């Protein structure tokens, strides 16, 4: 663990499994500056349109399998 936990929660579910949740305090890591950022717009006709103009078509696995 990155540091000493400030709290621990133990949960037992209906299948008799145990889950532990730890709360720890860390210092945020500063990422280097990058001029290559891209915005993404999710849509209906196209799955995604990027701010650089690139369009990503939606995957259509059902349409491909209907023909089979």
Contact map, one row per residue, 1 for C-alpha under 8 A:
11110000000000000000000000000000000000000000000000000000000000000000
11110000000000000000000101000000000000000000000000000000000000000000
11111000000000000000000111000000000000000000000000000000000000000000
11111100000000000000000110000000000000000000000000000000000000000000
00111111000000000000011110000000000000000000000000000000000000000000
00011111000000000000011110000000000000000000000000000000000000000000
00001111100000000000011100000000000000000000000000000000000000000000
00001111110000000001111000000000000000000000000000000000000000000000
00000011111000000001110000000000000000000000000000000000000000000000
00000001111100000111100000000000000000000000000000000000000000000000
00000000111110000111000000000000000000000000000000000000000000000000
00000000011111111110000000000000000000000000000000000000000000000000
00000000001111111100000000000000000000000000000000000000000000000000
00000000000111111000000000000000000000000000000000000000000000000000
00000000000111111000000000000000000000000000000000000000000000000000
00000000000111111100000000000000000000000000000000000000000000000000
00000000000111111110000000000000000000000000000000000000000000000000
00000000011110011111000000000000000000000000000000000000000000000000
00000000011100001111100000000000000000000000000000000000000000000000
00000001111000000111110000000000000000000000000000000000000000000000
00000001110000000011111000000000000000000000000000000000000000000000
00001111100000000001111100000000000000000000000000000000000000000000
00001111000000000000111110000000000000000000000000000000000000000000
01111110000000000000011111000000000000000000000000000000000000000000
00111100000000000000001111100000000000000000000000000000000000000000
01100000000000000000000111110000000000000000000000000000000000000000
00000000000000000000000011111000000000000000000000000000000000000000
00000000000000000000000001111100000000000000000000000000000000000000
00000000000000000000000000111110000000000000000000000000000000000000
00000000000000000000000000011111000000000000000000000000000000000000
00000000000000000000000000001111100000000000000000000000000000000000
00000000000000000000000000000111110000000000000000000000000000000000
00000000000000000000000000000011111000000000000000000000000000000000
00000000000000000000000000000001111110000000000000000000000000000000
00000000000000000000000000000000111110000000000000000000000000000000
00000000000000000000000000000000011111000000000000000000000000000000
00000000000000000000000000000000011111100000000000000000000000000000
00000000000000000000000000000000000111110000000001110000000000000000
00000000000000000000000000000000000011111000000001110000000000000000
00000000000000000000000000000000000001111100000111100000000000000000
00000000000000000000000000000000000000111110000111100000000000000000
00000000000000000000000000000000000000011111011110000000000000000000
00000000000000000000000000000000000000001111111110000000000000000000
00000000000000000000000000000000000000000111111000000000000000000000
00000000000000000000000000000000000000000011111000000000110000000000
00000000000000000000000000000000000000000111111110000011110000000000
00000000000000000000000000000000000000000111111110000011111000000000
00000000000000000000000000000000000000011110011111000011110000000000
00000000000000000000000000000000000000011110011111101111000000000000
00000000000000000000000000000000000001111000000111111110000000000000
00000000000000000000000000000000000001111000000011111100000000000000
00000000000000000000000000000000000001100000000001111100000000000000
00000000000000000000000000000000000000000000000011111110000000000000
00000000000000000000000000000000000000000000000011111111000000000000
00000000000000000000000000000000000000000000011111001111100000000000
00000000000000000000000000000000000000000000011110000111110000000000
00000000000000000000000000000000000000000000111100000011111000000000
00000000000000000000000000000000000000000000111100000001111100000000
00000000000000000000000000000000000000000000001000000000111110000000
00000000000000000000000000000000000000000000000000000000011111110000
00000000000000000000000000000000000000000000000000000000001111111000
00000000000000000000000000000000000000000000000000000000000111111100
00000000000000000000000000000000000000000000000000000000000111111110
00000000000000000000000000000000000000000000000000000000000111111111
00000000000000000000000000000000000000000000000000000000000011111111
00000000000000000000000000000000000000000000000000000000000001111111
00000000000000000000000000000000000000000000000000000000000000111111
00000000000000000000000000000000000000000000000000000000000000011111
